[in-house]
């Protein structure tokens, strides 16, 4: 005899790591990130926004 279907309980969501932007960007308000051999520049604008460019 088949048992009734019981759905699996939901899995807890992993909390992403958090890094303060000042720590990441340093005093220059910019950092180069290397991803799969490519360089990306993450910088903070005068308005306080973050921009990531290749």
Buried (B, 14 or more C-beta within 10 A) or exposed (E): EEEEEEEEEEEEEEEEEEEEEEEEBEEEBEBEEEEEEEEEEBBBEEEEEEEEEE
